[in-house]
Amino acid sequence: MNIIAISGALRKASSNTGLLRALQAIAPDGVTIDIATLHGIPLYDGDDEAASGKPQAVKDLDARIRAADGVIIATPEYNFSIPGVLKNATDWLSRGGSPLKWKRVGILGAADGPLGTGRAQYHLRQNLQGLEAITMPKPEFFAGHNSTKFDSEGNLFDEDSKRRLEKWLHAFIDWIVKKP
Ligand SMILES: Cc1cc2nc3c(=O)[nH]c(=O)nc-3n(C[C@H](O)[C@H](O)[C@H](O)COP(=O)(O)O)c2cc1C
């Protein structure tokens, strides 16, 4: 099984990208998790699209999503919603046929605040509905107070979060395989 894991954060020491690395480390045999970032995706502009179509960075991400059995998105929370870079990426992806149509998508996130991206995750679910994705309803995964769980390079060290993450990943894989 091949899963693409997209980080909604651009910074190198991102705790959200760190969550995806933690998932890679615990992936069971037969499951590969490829991390994708949103670097290089320009701001959506209808004039640029009319002149040159989708930028290469969007085409690449589109192809990786289409080739995957499942998609994981780790989103930070910016001002009670998803970061602009993530929304911008979904806007580009939605153009000319969504690669997320009927794709199984798992959402998680890490944030500084106590809710651990709860508000952002619900905005992302709504946004992905527009791209016809199928999002896993449960279990959910929130990592709040991320400075107590991730080191300065964004690596997850909190053992309880690692255990919850492992349960979450197994539930996600099951949900893809069984297609309930
Ligand atoms: C513009 C901006 C807005 C933010 N808004 C929120 C917020 O609404 N809720 C929250 O819990 N944290 C908020 N934060 C703090 C982020 O949770 C924190 O920076 C987090 O580490 C970002 O994710 P990352 O580690 O993957 O970069 C905000 C940070 C930025 C830069």
PDBQT file of the ligand as one rigid body, heavy atoms in Angstrom, charges set to zero:
ROOT
HETATM    1  C1  LIG A 201      -0.153  32.853  11.461  1.00  0.00    +0.000 C 
HETATM    2  C2  LIG A 201      -0.273  31.888  12.620  1.00  0.00    +0.000 A 
HETATM    3  C3  LIG A 201      -1.500  31.684  13.214  1.00  0.00    +0.000 A 
HETATM    4  C4  LIG A 201      -1.622  30.777  14.271  1.00  0.00    +0.000 A 
HETATM    5  N1  LIG A 201      -2.881  30.511  14.784  1.00  0.00    +0.000 NA
HETATM    6  C5  LIG A 201      -3.041  29.497  15.659  1.00  0.00    +0.000 A 
HETATM    7  C6  LIG A 201      -4.344  29.060  16.046  1.00  0.00    +0.000 A 
HETATM    8  O1  LIG A 201      -5.352  29.571  15.624  1.00  0.00    +0.000 OA
HETATM    9  N2  LIG A 201      -4.430  28.013  16.910  1.00  0.00    +0.000 N 
HETATM   10  C7  LIG A 201      -3.327  27.370  17.396  1.00  0.00    +0.000 A 
HETATM   11  O2  LIG A 201      -3.471  26.408  18.154  1.00  0.00    +0.000 OA
HETATM   12  N3  LIG A 201      -2.085  27.763  17.047  1.00  0.00    +0.000 NA
HETATM   13  C8  LIG A 201      -1.911  28.797  16.189  1.00  0.00    +0.000 A 
HETATM   14  N4  LIG A 201      -0.656  29.165  15.772  1.00  0.00    +0.000 N 
HETATM   15  C9  LIG A 201       0.513  28.484  16.346  1.00  0.00    +0.000 C 
HETATM   16  C10 LIG A 201       0.778  27.191  15.611  1.00  0.00    +0.000 C 
HETATM   17  O3  LIG A 201      -0.030  26.190  16.175  1.00  0.00    +0.000 OA
HETATM   18  C11 LIG A 201       2.249  26.791  15.758  1.00  0.00    +0.000 C 
HETATM   19  O4  LIG A 201       3.039  27.789  15.161  1.00  0.00    +0.000 OA
HETATM   20  C12 LIG A 201       2.506  25.423  15.136  1.00  0.00    +0.000 C 
HETATM   21  O5  LIG A 201       3.764  24.978  15.601  1.00  0.00    +0.000 OA
HETATM   22  C13 LIG A 201       2.471  25.484  13.622  1.00  0.00    +0.000 C 
HETATM   23  O6  LIG A 201       2.656  24.218  13.057  1.00  0.00    +0.000 OA
HETATM   24  P1  LIG A 201       4.086  23.661  12.566  1.00  0.00    +0.000 P 
HETATM   25  O7  LIG A 201       4.868  23.310  13.830  1.00  0.00    +0.000 OA
HETATM   26  O8  LIG A 201       3.765  22.457  11.772  1.00  0.00    +0.000 OA
HETATM   27  O9  LIG A 201       4.750  24.754  11.789  1.00  0.00    +0.000 OA
HETATM   28  C14 LIG A 201      -0.494  30.091  14.743  1.00  0.00    +0.000 A 
HETATM   29  C15 LIG A 201       0.765  30.310  14.136  1.00  0.00    +0.000 A 
HETATM   30  C16 LIG A 201       0.865  31.184  13.075  1.00  0.00    +0.000 A 
HETATM   31  C17 LIG A 201       2.218  31.375  12.396  1.00  0.00    +0.000 C 
ENDROOT
TORSDOF 0
